[in-house]
Amino acid sequence: MTAEIHSILQERGLVSAAKVAVLNLEAVKVYLGPKWDKLAGLVCAFFEAAIKQTFKPGDAFFKSGELGYILIYRDLSVEEAQRKCAELSQDVCRKLFGAEGIEFAVRNVVGQVDSSLLKNYQNVTAAIDQSLEQHGKETVIFADRGPPPAEIETAAAPLNLNFTQHRERSFACTESGLSFAYRPIWDCVSRVILTYLCQPIPSQGVDTALLSTTGFCSVSTGDADCALLDRTILAHCAKRIDTLRKDGVRLLLGVPVHFSTLSRPRPWKMFNDLYSQIPPALLRELVFVIFGLEGVPNVRLVQEMSKLATSRHVFCVTEPDNTVAARFAYVRAHAVGLELPRTRGRERQVLESVKTLAGDARKNGHESFVLGVTNTSRAVNAMAAGVRYLEGPAIHPVIADPRCAFIHELEDLYAPKTA
Protein backbone atom coordinates (compact mmCIF):
# COMPACT_ATOMS: atom_id res chain seq x y z
CA MET A 1 0.00 0.00 0.00
CA THR A 2 2.92 2.37 0.70
CA ALA A 3 4.12 1.83 -2.89
CA GLU A 4 0.70 2.85 -4.21
CA ILE A 5 0.79 6.07 -2.14
CA HIS A 6 4.28 6.88 -3.44
CA SER A 7 3.06 6.31 -6.98
CA ILE A 8 0.01 8.58 -6.53
CA LEU A 9 2.04 11.40 -4.99
CA GLN A 10 4.77 11.18 -7.62
CA GLU A 11 2.22 11.22 -10.40
CA ARG A 12 -0.18 13.87 -9.11
CA GLY A 13 2.01 16.06 -6.87
CA LEU A 14 -1.00 17.29 -4.87
CA VAL A 15 -3.90 15.07 -3.76
CA SER A 16 -6.78 15.12 -1.32
CA ALA A 17 -6.43 12.92 1.74
CA ALA A 18 -8.57 12.08 4.75
CA LYS A 19 -8.16 10.52 8.17
CA VAL A 20 -11.27 8.58 9.15
CA ALA A 21 -11.44 7.01 12.61
CA VAL A 22 -13.93 5.73 15.15
CA LEU A 23 -13.94 8.44 17.79
CA ASN A 24 -15.18 6.47 20.77
CA LEU A 25 -13.77 3.01 20.19
CA GLU A 26 -13.20 2.41 23.89
CA ALA A 27 -16.91 2.97 24.55
CA VAL A 28 -17.76 0.43 21.85
CA LYS A 29 -15.38 -2.08 23.43
CA VAL A 30 -16.83 -1.53 26.89
CA TYR A 31 -20.37 -1.88 25.55
CA LEU A 32 -19.64 -5.12 23.68
CA GLY A 33 -17.44 -6.61 26.40
CA PRO A 34 -16.17 -10.12 25.55
CA LYS A 35 -17.95 -9.98 22.19
CA TRP A 36 -15.50 -7.34 20.94
CA ASP A 37 -12.71 -9.87 20.25
CA LYS A 38 -15.04 -11.89 18.03
CA LEU A 39 -16.54 -8.88 16.26
CA ALA A 40 -13.41 -6.77 15.75
CA GLY A 41 -12.43 -8.52 12.54
CA LEU A 42 -15.92 -8.20 11.11
CA VAL A 43 -16.04 -4.52 12.01
CA CYS A 44 -12.71 -3.89 10.24
CA ALA A 45 -13.89 -5.81 7.19
CA PHE A 46 -17.11 -3.78 7.05
CA PHE A 47 -15.20 -0.52 7.48
CA GLU A 48 -12.78 -1.35 4.68
CA ALA A 49 -15.58 -2.46 2.36
CA ALA A 50 -17.36 0.86 2.97
CA ILE A 51 -14.13 2.75 2.21
CA LYS A 52 -13.61 0.93 -1.08
CA GLN A 53 -17.13 1.86 -2.16
CA THR A 54 -16.07 5.52 -2.13
CA PHE A 55 -12.99 4.82 -4.26
CA LYS A 56 -12.24 5.20 -7.94
CA PRO A 57 -9.33 3.51 -9.71
CA GLY A 58 -6.05 4.90 -8.44
CA ASP A 59 -7.27 5.73 -4.91
CA ALA A 60 -5.64 4.07 -1.89
CA PHE A 61 -5.93 3.68 1.88
CA PHE A 62 -3.97 2.36 4.83
CA LYS A 63 -4.74 1.70 8.48
CA SER A 64 -4.02 4.24 11.20
CA GLY A 65 -4.74 2.78 14.62
CA GLU A 66 -7.22 0.08 15.54
CA LEU A 67 -10.25 1.46 13.73
CA GLY A 68 -8.75 4.34 11.81
CA TYR A 69 -7.73 4.76 8.18
CA ILE A 70 -5.92 7.25 5.96
CA LEU A 71 -7.60 7.63 2.56
CA ILE A 72 -5.90 9.04 -0.55
CA TYR A 73 -8.22 10.34 -3.26
CA ARG A 74 -6.28 10.69 -6.49
CA ASP A 75 -8.67 12.91 -8.46
CA LEU A 76 -11.00 14.58 -5.94
CA SER A 77 -10.99 18.13 -4.63
CA VAL A 78 -10.95 18.64 -0.87
CA GLU A 79 -14.67 19.52 -0.95
CA GLU A 80 -15.48 16.33 -2.87
CA ALA A 81 -13.37 14.29 -0.45
CA GLN A 82 -15.23 15.83 2.48
CA ARG A 83 -18.56 14.78 0.96
CA LYS A 84 -17.27 11.25 0.31
CA CYS A 85 -16.04 10.92 3.89
CA ALA A 86 -19.30 12.28 5.30
CA GLU A 87 -21.27 9.69 3.32
CA LEU A 88 -18.86 6.96 4.43
CA SER A 89 -19.14 7.96 8.09
CA GLN A 90 -22.94 8.16 8.00
CA ASP A 91 -23.07 4.69 6.45
CA VAL A 92 -20.73 3.23 9.06
CA CYS A 93 -22.63 4.91 11.89
CA ARG A 94 -26.00 3.63 10.70
CA LYS A 95 -24.93 0.06 9.99
CA LEU A 96 -22.57 -0.69 12.84
CA PHE A 97 -23.63 0.18 16.38
CA GLY A 98 -26.04 3.07 16.06
CA ALA A 99 -29.02 0.77 16.41
CA GLU A 100 -27.51 -0.69 19.58
CA GLY A 101 -27.91 2.60 21.38
CA ILE A 102 -24.22 3.46 21.49
CA GLU A 103 -23.22 7.07 20.97
CA PHE A 104 -21.23 5.92 17.95
CA ALA A 105 -19.20 8.56 16.12
CA VAL A 106 -16.67 8.76 13.31
CA ARG A 107 -14.13 11.60 13.05
CA ASN A 108 -13.04 12.90 9.65
CA VAL A 109 -10.04 15.14 9.02
CA VAL A 110 -9.73 16.11 5.35
CA GLY A 111 -7.06 18.17 3.60
CA GLN A 112 -4.44 18.21 0.86
CA VAL A 113 -1.03 16.56 0.91
CA ASP A 114 1.73 17.04 -1.63
CA SER A 115 4.72 15.18 -3.02
CA SER A 116 7.17 17.13 -0.83
CA LEU A 117 6.38 14.57 1.87
CA LEU A 118 8.27 11.98 -0.19
CA LYS A 119 11.43 14.09 -0.05
CA ASN A 120 11.23 15.37 3.51
CA TYR A 121 10.07 12.31 5.45
CA GLN A 122 11.21 8.71 5.57
CA ASN A 123 7.84 7.51 6.84
CA VAL A 124 5.40 9.00 4.33
CA THR A 125 2.32 7.42 5.95
CA ALA A 126 3.11 9.01 9.30
CA ALA A 127 3.84 12.30 7.53
CA ILE A 128 0.40 12.26 5.85
CA ASP A 129 -1.25 11.60 9.21
CA GLN A 130 0.66 14.50 10.81
CA SER A 131 -0.10 16.85 7.92
CA LEU A 132 -3.83 16.14 8.16
CA GLU A 133 -3.88 16.69 11.91
CA GLN A 134 -2.10 20.03 11.53
CA HIS A 135 -3.85 21.44 8.47
CA GLY A 136 -6.98 19.38 7.78
CA LYS A 137 -10.58 20.32 8.45
CA GLU A 138 -12.30 18.18 11.08
CA THR A 139 -15.92 17.02 11.27
CA VAL A 140 -17.58 14.43 13.51
CA ILE A 141 -20.48 12.27 12.30
CA PHE A 142 -22.79 10.61 14.85
CA ALA A 143 -25.10 7.62 14.67
CA ASP A 144 -28.44 8.54 13.12
CA ARG A 145 -31.01 9.02 15.92
CA GLY A 146 -33.92 10.30 13.87
CA PRO A 147 -34.38 13.62 12.06
CA PRO A 148 -31.47 16.08 12.21
CA PRO A 149 -31.82 18.36 15.21
CA ALA A 150 -32.98 21.89 14.55
CA GLU A 151 -30.28 24.55 14.69
CA ILE A 152 -30.10 26.11 18.13
CA GLU A 153 -29.91 29.87 17.95
CA THR A 154 -28.42 32.13 20.56
CA ALA A 155 -31.09 32.79 23.16
CA ALA A 156 -32.36 36.34 23.27
CA ALA A 157 -33.97 35.91 26.67
CA PRO A 158 -31.80 36.32 29.79
CA LEU A 159 -30.12 33.24 31.17
CA ASN A 160 -31.09 32.28 34.70
CA LEU A 161 -27.63 31.72 36.20
CA ASN A 162 -26.59 30.22 39.50
CA PHE A 163 -23.50 28.63 41.01
CA THR A 164 -23.04 25.00 42.05
CA GLN A 165 -21.92 25.98 45.57
CA HIS A 166 -24.39 28.85 45.87
CA ARG A 167 -27.73 27.50 44.63
CA GLU A 168 -29.82 29.75 46.85
CA ARG A 169 -29.13 32.76 44.63
CA SER A 170 -29.84 33.23 40.93
CA PHE A 171 -28.87 35.94 38.48
CA ALA A 172 -30.66 36.92 35.28
CA CYS A 173 -28.11 37.84 32.64
CA THR A 174 -27.97 37.93 28.85
CA GLU A 175 -25.12 36.24 27.01
CA SER A 176 -23.66 39.61 26.01
CA GLY A 177 -23.90 40.85 29.61
CA LEU A 178 -21.44 38.29 30.97
CA SER A 179 -18.02 39.28 32.23
CA PHE A 180 -15.22 36.85 33.05
CA ALA A 181 -12.66 36.35 35.78
CA TYR A 182 -9.98 33.66 36.15
CA ARG A 183 -9.26 31.25 38.98
CA PRO A 184 -5.54 30.33 39.11
CA ILE A 185 -4.82 26.59 39.39
CA TRP A 186 -1.55 25.63 41.05
CA ASP A 187 0.43 22.64 39.81
CA CYS A 188 2.10 21.88 43.13
CA VAL A 189 4.34 19.21 41.57
CA SER A 190 5.88 21.56 39.00
CA ARG A 191 5.46 24.49 41.47
CA VAL A 192 3.91 26.72 38.84
CA ILE A 193 0.59 28.43 38.14
CA LEU A 194 0.08 27.81 34.44
CA THR A 195 -3.68 27.20 34.21
CA TYR A 196 -6.52 29.65 34.83
CA LEU A 197 -10.13 28.42 35.13
CA CYS A 198 -12.49 30.84 33.40
CA GLN A 199 -15.39 31.92 35.63
CA PRO A 200 -18.38 33.84 34.17
CA ILE A 201 -19.65 36.78 36.20
CA PRO A 202 -23.30 37.85 35.81
CA SER A 203 -23.99 41.49 34.97
CA GLN A 204 -25.44 42.02 38.48
CA GLY A 205 -22.05 40.99 39.77
CA VAL A 206 -20.76 38.51 42.31
CA ASP A 207 -18.20 39.47 44.90
CA THR A 208 -14.92 38.62 43.16
CA ALA A 209 -13.45 37.40 46.43
CA LEU A 210 -16.15 34.70 46.56
CA LEU A 211 -15.73 33.40 43.01
CA SER A 212 -13.38 30.59 44.04
CA THR A 213 -15.93 29.26 46.53
CA THR A 214 -19.14 29.64 44.53
CA GLY A 215 -18.39 26.67 42.28
CA PHE A 216 -19.23 26.46 38.60
CA CYS A 217 -21.58 28.87 36.87
CA SER A 218 -24.64 26.97 35.65
CA VAL A 219 -28.09 27.56 34.16
CA SER A 220 -31.42 26.39 35.56
CA THR A 221 -33.45 26.78 32.36
CA GLY A 222 -32.51 23.63 30.45
CA ASP A 223 -29.73 21.89 28.56
CA ALA A 224 -29.89 24.24 25.55
CA ASP A 225 -29.14 27.25 27.75
CA CYS A 226 -26.35 25.31 29.49
CA ALA A 227 -24.82 24.64 26.06
CA LEU A 228 -25.20 28.30 25.15
CA LEU A 229 -23.31 29.29 28.28
CA ASP A 230 -20.60 26.68 27.59
CA ARG A 231 -20.23 27.85 24.00
CA THR A 232 -19.98 31.47 25.13
CA ILE A 233 -17.18 30.60 27.56
CA LEU A 234 -15.40 28.53 24.90
CA ALA A 235 -15.57 31.39 22.38
CA HIS A 236 -14.23 33.83 24.96
CA CYS A 237 -11.34 31.54 25.99
CA ALA A 238 -10.38 30.64 22.41
CA LYS A 239 -10.24 34.32 21.48
CA ARG A 240 -8.26 35.12 24.63
CA ILE A 241 -5.73 32.34 23.96
CA ASP A 242 -5.31 33.53 20.38
CA THR A 243 -4.59 37.07 21.61
CA LEU A 244 -2.13 35.82 24.24
CA ARG A 245 -0.27 33.70 21.69
CA LYS A 246 0.11 36.69 19.38
CA ASP A 247 1.57 38.60 22.34
CA GLY A 248 4.04 35.78 22.97
CA VAL A 249 2.29 34.59 26.16
CA ARG A 250 1.82 30.83 26.69
CA LEU A 251 -0.55 29.53 29.36
CA LEU A 252 -3.65 27.32 29.66
CA LEU A 253 -7.25 28.48 30.10
CA GLY A 254 -9.84 26.21 31.71
CA VAL A 255 -13.24 25.97 29.99
CA PRO A 256 -16.01 24.61 32.26
CA VAL A 257 -18.49 22.42 30.34
CA HIS A 258 -21.75 20.82 31.54
CA PHE A 259 -21.82 17.07 30.92
CA SER A 260 -25.28 17.55 29.39
CA THR A 261 -23.64 19.58 26.62
CA LEU A 262 -21.66 16.49 25.62
CA SER A 263 -24.45 13.97 26.12
CA ARG A 264 -27.49 15.62 24.47
CA PRO A 265 -27.60 15.69 20.66
CA ARG A 266 -28.80 19.28 20.16
CA PRO A 267 -26.62 20.91 22.83
CA TRP A 268 -23.61 18.95 21.57
CA LYS A 269 -24.23 20.08 17.99
CA MET A 270 -24.45 23.67 19.18
CA PHE A 271 -21.18 23.38 21.13
CA ASN A 272 -19.38 21.29 18.50
CA ASP A 273 -20.16 23.78 15.74
CA LEU A 274 -17.67 26.05 17.48
CA TYR A 275 -15.38 23.41 19.04
CA SER A 276 -14.70 21.74 15.68
CA GLN A 277 -13.64 25.04 14.13
CA ILE A 278 -10.98 25.92 16.73
CA PRO A 279 -7.47 25.41 15.32
CA PRO A 280 -5.49 22.56 16.96
CA ALA A 281 -2.83 25.02 18.16
CA LEU A 282 -5.46 26.83 20.26
CA LEU A 283 -7.13 23.62 21.44
CA ARG A 284 -3.81 22.51 22.90
CA GLU A 285 -3.96 25.46 25.28
CA LEU A 286 -7.54 24.92 26.47
CA VAL A 287 -8.40 22.70 29.44
CA PHE A 288 -11.96 21.32 29.34
CA VAL A 289 -13.33 20.90 32.87
CA ILE A 290 -16.40 18.66 32.76
CA PHE A 291 -18.91 18.93 35.62
CA GLY A 292 -22.46 17.76 36.33
CA LEU A 293 -21.64 14.04 36.35
CA GLU A 294 -24.03 13.11 39.17
CA GLY A 295 -26.06 10.03 38.28
CA VAL A 296 -24.35 9.44 34.94
CA PRO A 297 -23.78 5.70 34.28
CA ASN A 298 -20.13 4.73 33.91
CA VAL A 299 -20.48 3.43 30.35
CA ARG A 300 -22.23 6.65 29.33
CA LEU A 301 -19.41 8.63 30.87
CA VAL A 302 -16.84 6.74 28.80
CA GLN A 303 -18.62 7.16 25.50
CA GLU A 304 -19.51 10.85 25.87
CA MET A 305 -16.07 11.92 27.07
CA SER A 306 -14.58 10.51 23.87
CA LYS A 307 -16.11 13.45 22.00
CA LEU A 308 -13.25 15.57 23.31
CA ALA A 309 -10.65 13.16 21.94
CA THR A 310 -8.91 15.96 20.02
CA SER A 311 -8.16 17.83 23.28
CA ARG A 312 -5.05 17.04 25.33
CA HIS A 313 -6.28 18.49 28.62
CA VAL A 314 -9.57 17.22 30.05
CA PHE A 315 -10.48 17.40 33.76
CA CYS A 316 -13.52 15.61 35.22
CA VAL A 317 -15.24 16.90 38.36
CA THR A 318 -16.67 14.02 40.36
CA GLU A 319 -18.86 13.96 43.45
CA PRO A 320 -17.46 13.59 46.99
CA ASP A 321 -17.55 10.05 48.40
CA ASN A 322 -17.59 8.62 44.87
CA THR A 323 -15.57 5.52 43.96
CA VAL A 324 -13.26 7.15 41.46
CA ALA A 325 -11.25 3.99 40.73
CA ALA A 326 -14.25 2.20 39.21
CA ARG A 327 -16.05 5.20 37.79
CA PHE A 328 -13.18 6.67 35.77
CA ALA A 329 -11.16 3.55 34.99
CA TYR A 330 -11.85 3.76 31.23
CA VAL A 331 -12.36 7.51 30.88
CA ARG A 332 -9.91 9.41 28.71
CA ALA A 333 -8.99 12.37 30.92
CA HIS A 334 -5.86 14.00 32.23
CA ALA A 335 -7.18 14.57 35.74
CA VAL A 336 -10.10 13.76 38.04
CA GLY A 337 -11.08 15.95 40.96
CA LEU A 338 -13.78 17.50 43.08
CA GLU A 339 -15.11 20.76 44.48
CA LEU A 340 -14.75 21.21 48.21
CA PRO A 341 -17.82 22.48 50.10
CA ARG A 342 -17.59 26.23 50.67
CA THR A 343 -18.58 25.98 54.33
CA ARG A 344 -16.43 24.53 57.11
CA GLY A 345 -17.50 21.40 58.92
CA ARG A 346 -17.13 17.67 58.43
CA GLU A 347 -13.42 18.30 57.92
CA ARG A 348 -12.49 14.70 58.61
CA GLN A 349 -14.89 13.45 55.92
CA VAL A 350 -13.72 16.12 53.48
CA LEU A 351 -10.06 15.22 53.91
CA GLU A 352 -10.86 11.50 53.66
CA SER A 353 -12.64 12.14 50.35
CA VAL A 354 -9.60 14.02 49.05
CA LYS A 355 -7.26 11.21 50.12
CA THR A 356 -9.44 8.57 48.46
CA LEU A 357 -9.71 10.65 45.30
CA ALA A 358 -5.93 11.02 44.99
CA GLY A 359 -5.31 7.32 45.54
CA ASP A 360 -7.99 6.19 43.09
CA ALA A 361 -6.87 8.64 40.41
CA ARG A 362 -3.31 7.42 40.75
CA LYS A 363 -4.42 3.79 40.26
CA ASN A 364 -6.13 4.75 37.00
CA GLY A 365 -3.18 6.73 35.70
CA HIS A 366 -4.95 10.07 36.20
CA GLU A 367 -3.73 13.16 37.98
CA SER A 368 -6.00 14.61 40.69
CA PHE A 369 -7.22 18.12 41.47
CA VAL A 370 -9.21 19.93 44.15
CA LEU A 371 -11.13 23.17 43.60
CA GLY A 372 -12.33 25.69 46.17
CA VAL A 373 -9.54 25.27 48.74
CA THR A 374 -10.48 27.79 51.43
CA ASN A 375 -7.69 27.35 53.98
CA THR A 376 -4.06 26.32 54.24
CA SER A 377 -4.87 23.19 56.22
CA ARG A 378 -6.96 21.80 53.38
CA ALA A 379 -4.24 22.68 50.88
CA VAL A 380 -1.46 20.98 52.84
CA ASN A 381 -3.54 17.87 53.48
CA ALA A 382 -4.43 17.63 49.78
CA MET A 383 -0.77 17.91 48.82
CA ALA A 384 0.15 15.23 51.37
CA ALA A 385 -2.49 12.93 49.83
CA GLY A 386 -0.87 13.34 46.41
CA VAL A 387 -3.22 15.85 44.77
CA ARG A 388 -1.40 17.65 41.97
CA TYR A 389 -3.65 20.61 41.09
CA LEU A 390 -5.12 22.98 43.70
CA GLU A 391 -7.36 26.04 43.32
CA GLY A 392 -9.07 28.36 45.75
CA PRO A 393 -8.64 31.50 47.85
CA ALA A 394 -6.03 29.74 50.03
CA ILE A 395 -3.92 29.19 46.89
CA HIS A 396 -4.26 32.45 44.98
CA PRO A 397 -6.96 35.12 44.56
CA VAL A 398 -9.12 35.29 41.45
CA ILE A 399 -7.63 37.62 38.83
CA ALA A 400 -9.19 39.66 36.04
CA ASP A 401 -6.44 39.43 33.42
CA PRO A 402 -4.06 36.44 33.28
CA ARG A 403 -0.89 37.50 31.55
CA CYS A 404 1.70 34.87 32.43
CA ALA A 405 2.60 31.61 34.07
CA PHE A 406 4.64 31.99 37.23
CA ILE A 407 6.46 30.05 39.93
CA HIS A 408 4.40 29.41 43.07
CA GLU A 409 6.14 27.77 46.03
CA LEU A 410 4.88 26.07 49.17
CA GLU A 411 5.78 29.09 51.25
CA ASP A 412 3.45 31.22 49.11
CA LEU A 413 0.53 29.45 50.83
CA TYR A 414 1.44 31.37 53.95
CA ALA A 415 1.95 34.75 52.31
CA PRO A 416 -0.77 37.46 52.33
CA LYS A 417 -3.13 36.95 49.37
CA THR A 418 -3.33 39.93 47.03
CA ALA A 419 -4.76 39.82 43.52
Secondary structure, 3 states (H helix, E strand, C coil): CHHHHHHHHHHHCEEEEEEEEECCHHHHHHHHCCHHHHHHHHHHHHHHHHHHHCCCCCCEEEECCCCEEEEEECCCCHHHHHHHHHHHHHHHHHHCCHHHCCCCEEEEEEEEEECHHHHHCCCHHHHHHHHHHHHCEEEEEECCCCCCCCCCCCCCCCEEEEECCEEEEEEEECHHHCEEEEEEEEECCCCEEEEEEEEEECCCCCCHHHCCCCCCEEECCCHHHHHHHHHHHHHHHHHHHHHHHHCCCCCEEEEEEEHHHHHCHHHHHHHHHHHCCCCHHHHCCEEEEEECCCCCCHHHHHHHHHHHCCCCEEEEECCCCCCHHHHCCCCCCCEEEEECCCCCCCHHHHHHHHHHHHHHHHHHCCEEEEECCCCHHHHHHHHHHCCCEEECCCCCCCECCCCCCEECCHHHHHCCCCC
